[in-house]
Amino acid sequence: PNSQAAISFKFASTHPANSSRISTSSAASNASVRVDLEKLKQLNYLTGELLINQNQQSSQEEIVRLMVQELLDRLQKHQQTIDELCSQGDRLFLSHQPNQSKGTQKSSLLQQFDELEMDRYSEIHILSRSTLHEVMELKSLSEALEQTTQQVQRSLEAQQRLLFMVGNDLTAIRMQPLEELFQRLTQVIQQLSASHNKPIQVVVTGTQVLVDKTIVEKLYDPLLHLVRNAFDHGIERAETRQAMGKPAIGRIEINAYHQGHRTVIEVKDDGPG
């Protein structure tokens, strides 16, 4: 949100080209209010802080999500262990039923089982079943917690998108098209043309390119220097141009465009270079 476009200047001379009328696009009139620039900067700063805080929340949410996943994995292993314990208990219990065949082959563990410990075994069997039930309940709660963390993640992603939109809108509020600045330069050239009797055609493009308002005013002086150089030293007088086979009317171009992360402003004339 606090990024500012870099400004590049280019000054060049070009050979005569087909003449065209002055092309300036006028911005549509919109209702507006005056806002102190410092307040916009403060809002921009606060939005940036909110984005940082939101990124921290996203990181914390990711840690919680990983912890919940680990909890589910451990509960799964714990459930498998208890399942095995219950299975062993069931086999022990069945092996000591009164109607069991005497000829049944017993494992070493079953052979060591004392019939007098049947009451204690029953308690262990019940406890194992109860523990398995509690583990399943914990697993259900963990799965519900995982779903909640997923909802939180989606909410944080939506919040991040909204904060980015707010930041972009605040940045756009600080931006201003170059149209007014180029109009001022065009007026200067026209005044120079009238006072020095040197006819000039001004071609302006890129008037809707946006630049930070704090930078626009700082652009005027260097651009004025460039167009005055183009007028004074670049464009020849009409009779000289005609003698050289050029159109009597000189041509000065002011062009602005984006080039990657830069805003390029060019001033060209069709003088000798």
Disulfide bonds with the S-S distance in Angstrom:
none
